[in-house]
Amino acid sequence: LPSLGAVGRLTLTSRASGKEGASIAVEGGREGPVRPAALSGGTVAELRDLFYATPARLKFLRSDRAETQAITDVMRRLAMAEPQVSFALTDVSGGQSRTLLRADAEQGDFFDALSRRLAAVLGRSFADNAGRLGRVLGRAFSDNALPLDAEREGIRLTGYAGLPTYSRGAAVEQFLFVNGRPVRDKLLVGALRAAYMDVLPRDRHPAAALYLACDPHEVDVNVHPAKAEVRFRDPALARGLVVTALRHGLLQAGGRPAPTGGEGALGAVPPPPAPR
C-alpha cells in the first residue's frame, strides 16, 4: 500500500489492541509524520486522487467500473485469506458513499469460519451450510462444495472444492492461497485442473478455494513481480498433495450432483478413480 502513495494521496490509520491509534500520510511519494488518530480498532487505508502525481498513467486506466471491479476482486481475495478478520471496501466518489464489500470477522474453527466467509464474499451458492448432507474428515458437507483437509511432509492443504456439477465456463471461481497470500500460481492451477480431469470436460472449470500452509523456508514468494506466483522447494510434493486430496474428496462425494449452479455442467458425474 505505501507504494500507492507515490502516485496518489494515501492515508493509513491503525490501532492495535491495547494501543493508541496513529495515522501516517504519503502524498506523491513524500511521507508525512506519524500523528495520533482516533480509531476503535483495526486499520483503515484511504486512497484519493490516484495517479495525480503521475498523470501519464491515467491514460492507461480502464473505465471507472472496470478499475472498481479489479480493486474489489483484490479485496475479496484478501477477505477470503483471513476469514477471522473484518474487511470493508467503500467507494466515496461523486459526492456519494457506496459500500462495495463488507465481511465481518467470523467466529468458530477454520472450516466454519471459512464457509461463512465464502458465503459472504462469493454468495451462498458456493458455500451454503444450510443443508448438511454428510460428513468427510469430520467436517460437514456444504451444498455445492466439499471440505478438504490433508497434509503431506510438512505441507497442509485445507479449503473447499466445488462439486463437478458446480463447474464454470471460465476459471472465475478459483481462489488459491499460500501461507495466507492470495496467488495465481500456474503449478497450483495445473494441479487443480488435473484433479478434475476425469470428471469434467475440457471446456468446464472447477470452483475451489484452496489454502496451502508450509514452513516459509519451503516456498519462495519473490519469484513474480506482482507476487502472484510462488516457487516451492519441492513442487512435485505440493502438486501431488493437491491432486491426491482433491481426487480423494471427489471420490468421497460419490458423484453427488450440486443442488444449484449445475447449468451446462455434466448431468451425472462418475466418481474418479481411487488415488494411488
N, C-alpha and C positions, 0 to 999 in steps of 0.2 A: 504493500500500500504506500509506503513513503515515496516510492519512485513516481507515483502519480502526482506527488507534489511538485515534481519538476516540470509538469506540463499544465497544471491546474492549481486550484486552491484546495488543499486538503487539511482537515482538522480532525485530530484523533483525541477523543476524550475517554478516559478509562478509570475504573475504580475497582481494585481487588478487595476481596472480603477482609474486613478489619483495617483497611487503609483509607486514606483520604483520596478524593478524586483529583485528577490532574488532566491538563489538556496541553497539546502542542500543535502548532500550525506550521504547515510548509506551503510556501507560495512561490511558484516559479522556481523551485529548487532552493529557495532560501528558507532555512529552518529557524523558527522563532523560539523564544524561551519557553520552558515548561511553566505553566501557570496553574494555580488552584482552580478547581472546577466542581460544580455541583452535579452529582450523578448518584443514583441509588445503588448502581452496581453494573458490572459488565463493561462493554466497550462500544462506543458509537463512532463510526467513521463517516464524516461529511465531506463530500466532494462537490465542488462548484466550478463552473467555467472551465470544463475540461479542454485542454489544448489552447487556452487563451495565450499561453506563453510561447507556443509553437504553432502558429496559425496554419502553417503549411500542411500539418497533419489533418486539419479539418477537412481538406479536400478529399481525403481517402476514407472518411467515415461513411457508413451506410446511413439509411434513414433512421430517424429517431426511434421508430418502432423496432427495427432490426437490432439496433445497438442496445435498446432496453431489454429485448429478449435475450441477447448474449449475456448481459450483466445478470439477469435473473437466473439464467442457466448456471452461471458460476456460483451464485448464492445457493441455489438448490443443491448443488453437489457438496458445498461446504456444510449445509444443514444436514444432509444425509450422512456426512462423515462423522458428525458429532451429535447423535440423537439426544443426548442428555444436556445439550447447550441450547439456549434460546437464540433464534435468529429472526430479524425483521428487516425488510428492504422497503424503503419508502422513496417514491419519486415526487419531488417537490419542484414543479415547473408550471409555467403559465398561471401563476397565482393559485394553483391548486395542489393539494397533497393527496397522493394515492398510495395505499399500501399494496405493494406488488407481491410480497411474500411475508408470511408470518408463521413461524413454527416455534411453539413454546416448548420448553425443556420437558422431556419425557422421563417418567419415573419407572422403576422396576428393573428387571435384569435386561441384558443386552437384547435378547430376541423380542421381548415385549416392547421395549423402548424403540427398537429399530422398526418393528412392524407398524407401530403407531406413527412414527416419523415418516416412513414411506407412504403411509396412507395420507398424511397431511401434505406431503410435498408432491407426490405423484398422483394422488387420487385413490379412492378406496377400491378401485377395480384391481389394482396390482396387489395390495396387501390388505385384504378385508378379513379381519378376525371374527366377524360376526358369526360365521358358520364354521365350526371346527369339525373336521371330518375324520380326523385320525391323528396318530402321533408317530413322529420319526425322531430318533435321537432324544426322546423325552420332551420334544417341543411340539406345539400344536401346528397342524397344517393351517394355512390360510386358504382362502377360496381359490386364488389363482396362482399362488406361489408356494414353494416348499422350502423349509428351512434347511440350512447347511451348517454343519459343524464338524470339521475334520482337521487332523493335524498329522504332519509327517516331518520328522527330522528337524524340528525347530520352527517350522512354518505352519501357522494355523490359518485355516480358511473358515470364515463364517459368513452369514448373509442369507439372502433369499434368491431363488431362481424360479422364473416363471414356468408354468407347465407348457408343454409343446403347443397345446391348443390356444395358448395366450400369446403366440408369436406375433411379430410385427413385420410389415413390409419393408422396414428400414431399421437400422440399428440405433433407434432413438431412445430406447429404454434399457441401455446397458451402462451401468454405473460401476466403476472399478476403483478400489481404494487400497493403497499400500501404506501401512503404518499411519492410517488416518489421513493420507494425502490423496485427493482425487487425481486419477491418472487416466490417460487414454493410451494404454500400453499395447503395442502390437502383439507381444507374446501372449498376454492375458486374453486379448480379443480373439486371437487364434485358438487358444485353448478352449474358450467358451464355445466357439463355433464347432470345434472338433468334438466336444462333448455331446452336442445335439445332432451330430452328423447323421446318425441312424434314425432320428425321429422327426427331422424337419427337412423339407425340400430346400434347394439351394436359394430360392428367392424369398425365404422366410428367415427372420432373425429372432433369436430368443431374447426375452427380457430378464434382466438379472441385476442384483445389487450385491457385489462380492467384495469381501473385506479380507485382505491378507495381512497378517501380522508376523513379523520376524525380528530377529536381532538387527538393529540398524547397520551393523557392520556387514551384514549379509546382502545388502542391497545398496546400490549407488543411485542417488536421487538427482544427480547433477549431470546426467548424460544428455539432457534435452534443454534447449534454450528457454522454453516455457515451462520446464519441469513437468511436462505432460507424460514423459516416459521414464521408466526406471530400468536398471540392469541388475538382475540377481546374480549373486556369485555362482549359484547353481541353477541356471534357467530351466534345465530339464526337470529338476525337483519341483519347482514352482508350477511348471506346466502340467506335470504328471499329477500333482495334487489336485489341481482344478479339474482336470478331465475326469479323474477317477471319482472324486467326490460328487461331481455333477451326475455322472452316469449312475453311480450308486443311488443317489437321491431319486433320479428318474425311474430307476428300477423299483425302488420302494413305493413310488407313487403308482406303479402298476398301470400306466396308460390312462389314468383318470383324467377326463376332459375338464377344462376350466368352465365354470358356470357362466362366466362373462368374458367378452373380448375375444371370442374364438372365430370371429368372422374371417373368412378367407384362409383359415388355417386348416390343418388336417382334421377331418371329422372324427377319425378314430386313429389313435396312435399306438402302435405295438410297443411293448416295453423294450428298452435297449438291451443288448447282451450284457451279461454279468461282467463286472470289472475283473481284469486279470491281476 
